[in-house]
Amino acid sequence: MPAVLITGANRGIGFESARQYAADGWEVIATCRNPYACKDLGELKVRVEQLDVTNFGAIDTLAKKLERTAIDVLINNAGIFGGHDMPDQTFSAQDLDRWPEVLMTNTIAPFAMARAFVGHVAGSEQKKIVTITSQLGSMALGNGGCYAYGSSKAAANRVMVSLSVDLKDRGIACAALHPGWVRTDMGTERAELDVTESATGLRRVIADLILAKSGCFFNYDGSERAW
Ligand SMILES: NC(=O)c1ccc[n+]([C@@H]2O[C@H](COP(=O)([O-])OP(=O)(O)OC[C@H]3O[C@@H](n4cnc5c(N)ncnc54)[C@H](OP(=O)(O)O)[C@@H]3O)[C@@H](O)[C@H]2O)c1
């Protein structure tokens, strides 16, 4: 039975991905900041572990706790836009004090997870590490604003390219994935996709990911995105 570890699995895309993998018979390690506050996860057949991804010591502690567990797929899903109190991120409104927290969560944490869990992934059958980034990290989009979030996802894309090079010898395939614009707390109810469509697509892209495609940026529907 393959195993998947998903960060930020208590709601949104992370929760739906955990639900789908568990329904498919995967061993699911669902991490979240506050396991006691997420009743929904408790109702799934998953192993729940507490993890704030910005607590790098806690990442290492969890990796040690799971050291005998092979992890076929590591999904860095946890992310923040920057808080509902700073939704605009326009040239004039961008909050400088909150920017580092966005980088910690969206960019540095996926790297810290990859480094802590590289042995677990290398010891598995499938050997895949993916990060849910965003089209808002793409230079090709050419939009203004979105300073904190966009830069954090662009940098996360760059992290995934470096990981694809550095982990190739260990047979690990890495990719950055855009989940679409999804109706979650972050995506808002105006978004185009529901979580089921997004997670179903992401799981298909992950299933199709091979070493020869490592270092790519994929849309949830499998098409490649421009950086
Ligand atoms: N929805 C979209 O349209 C969209 C588009 C592009 C990319 N994305 C990306 O997709 C991923 C999932 O987003 P979503 O739409 O499902 O958002 P969401 O509903 O807001 O869920 C975000 C998840 O990340 C967790 N999280 C945030 N900071 C964390 C931390 N420090 N440690 C651990 N968990 C943390 C949250 O946990 P708490 O409940 O504890 O806050 C929550 O489980 C994110 O990386 C996001 O940037 C989403």
The ligand as a Gaussian input file, in Angstrom:
#p B3LYP/6-31G(d) Opt

LIG

0 1
 N       -7.538000      27.777000      -3.667000
 C       -6.909000      28.235000      -4.753000
 O       -7.529000      28.794000      -5.690000
 C       -5.422000      28.060000      -4.901000
 C       -4.823000      28.504000      -6.100000
 C       -3.453000      28.342000      -6.263000
 C       -2.715000      27.734000      -5.269000
 N       -3.303000      27.324000      -4.112000
 C       -2.451000      26.666000      -3.103000
 O       -3.014000      25.433000      -2.728000
 C       -2.637000      25.110000      -1.379000
 C       -3.888000      24.772000      -0.585000
 O       -4.718000      25.928000      -0.596000
 P       -6.274000      25.897000      -0.221000
 O       -6.957000      26.651000      -1.295000
 O       -6.712000      24.539000       0.129000
 O       -6.231000      26.872000       1.047000
 P       -6.965000      26.835000       2.449000
 O       -8.317000      26.245000       2.334000
 O       -6.791000      28.207000       2.975000
 O       -6.082000      25.803000       3.292000
 C       -4.752000      26.092000       3.606000
 C       -4.218000      24.970000       4.454000
 O       -2.840000      25.263000       4.765000
 C       -2.690000      25.127000       6.169000
 N       -1.609000      25.934000       6.699000
 C       -1.382000      27.265000       6.553000
 N       -0.284000      27.626000       7.223000
 C        0.197000      26.496000       7.819000
 C        1.287000      26.216000       8.651000
 N        2.146000      27.172000       9.042000
 N        1.481000      24.940000       9.047000
 C        0.629000      23.965000       8.673000
 N       -0.443000      24.160000       7.904000
 C       -0.648000      25.413000       7.480000
 C       -4.035000      25.556000       6.748000
 O       -4.130000      25.120000       8.087000
 P       -4.950000      25.948000       9.234000
 O       -6.365000      25.460000       9.161000
 O       -4.250000      25.570000      10.496000
 O       -4.818000      27.410000       8.901000
 C       -4.956000      24.821000       5.788000
 O       -5.048000      23.468000       6.115000
 C       -1.896000      26.340000      -0.858000
 O       -0.499000      26.126000      -0.941000
 C       -2.322000      27.439000      -1.811000
 O       -1.373000      28.482000      -1.891000
 C       -4.644000      27.458000      -3.907000

